[in-house]
Amino acid sequence: MSRAASRSDELFTRARRVSPGGVHSPVRAFRGVGGTPVFMTGGAGACLRDVDGREYLDFCMAFGPLILGHADPRVRAAAEAALARGWSLGTAEPYSLELAELITARIPWVQSIRFVNSGTEAVMSALRVARGATGRSKILKFEGCYHGHTDSMLLRAGSGLAEAPVPDSAGLAPDVVHETLIAPLDDTAALAAMFERHGRELAAAIIEPLPANYGLLPQRTEFLQTLERLVHAHGALLIFDEVISVFRLGFQGYAGVSAIQPDLVTYGKVIGGGFPVGAYGGRRELMELVAPAGPVYQAGTLSANPLAMCAGLATLQQLEDGRLYERLEALGARLERALSRAPTIALQRVGSIFWLCGSAGGRPATPMRTPQSFPPDAGKRFAALFHPLLERGIYLAPSAFEVGFLSAAHSEEHVDALAAALIELDARASA
Ligand SMILES: *Cc1c(COP(=O)(O)O)cnc(C)c1O
């Protein structure tokens, strides 16, 4: 750790005394890159500011929600107006209605939507709807896809088609774990075999249609189409977890990009403009199963919180005309072009989501579509880049397997600065 002792180090020492690992979500602790986390006090535009007053060009953007950048003035004005009116009502209110009407008007497969407080909660609830609708209990998920931290989703397989899933966490209820089946990404033969054997027991298959929580692993459209066909042939439901991808890749998320219509969706991140939020939705007859319309119970004291609803609406209104997506695509393409000269760093990118993957053995071959294709030293290589970038005032998510994000607040100069720093460090590392 080369950074001089700072306010951040003092705060981290205190934080570890009162919270597990000193943080409230694991990646923030910098375990993936070594050293101690930088404590930030705020952000504006594309920049984060730390407790010592240093500024960083931010490509983590709060792990995705901030597509307009930090403290966007229009989102801020909407949130301040909501604050002034009273920030928690616990009643029916017009703000969630406006957001729900905007979304259902623009996304045909979301005919009805329920707001919750996190992506995790959205996934838990969508799985319950699927089980309620089908009367079946098993859920198929994919290796390398993240769906929040509800017990049944904290699993991935070792390799290939695992019949007995290996938990990623202690403390999971075994009965719950055994209701989850795991299939590999990018393998239609394995998928067909899985459905052959278990298809009739499945309530749903859930997938990140653009897996973006374990590197960025774009799937072939044919793979997603095969999944859709198998799911429906076996009377199960298709759930697209678009918490990270909806309103990020386009207003309709990856379902819109791939032209595959899921039965249920889970949303989060951008939908709340940076406030705590999640949502699940889908076909009307499925959503009508949810209480109080139907027998599937789901509730929340702070659900559809006015601050989150108004911030979300102010965010989506700026995305609706699609122009920002074009600009973000151009910025992303610029980063991709600049990094095509890097000898040992590969960039995988879809729109404004990018993932850097390095290996001492040379630039990894792309596209990588499964975690098995990662070079074994990807984590080590990223850690070696992360700290020098931080010293140059560039902040990436502190893990080799988290993606990066561009926002409306990023300029060509910002993207060029990232590319130049990476190329310089890469040249030095491979010299
Ligand atoms: C972030 C994320 C979640 C979890 O959302 P939280 O708000 O962190 O609970 C679930 N699924 C996907 C695809 C995500 O990217």
The ligand as a Gaussian input file, in Angstrom:
#p B3LYP/6-31G(d) Opt

LIG

0 1
 C      -27.372000      -5.033000      -8.670000
 C      -28.106000      -6.237000      -9.127000
 C      -29.006000      -6.930000      -8.297000
 C      -29.193000      -6.592000      -6.845000
 O      -29.723000      -5.317000      -6.642000
 P      -29.556000      -4.634000      -5.193000
 O      -30.281000      -3.343000      -5.328000
 O      -28.085000      -4.510000      -4.963000
 O      -30.200000      -5.574000      -4.224000
 C      -29.730000      -7.972000      -8.831000
 N      -29.577000      -8.332000     -10.116000
 C      -28.728000      -7.706000     -10.943000
 C      -28.632000      -8.131000     -12.372000
 C      -27.954000      -6.642000     -10.476000
 O      -27.092000      -6.040000     -11.301000

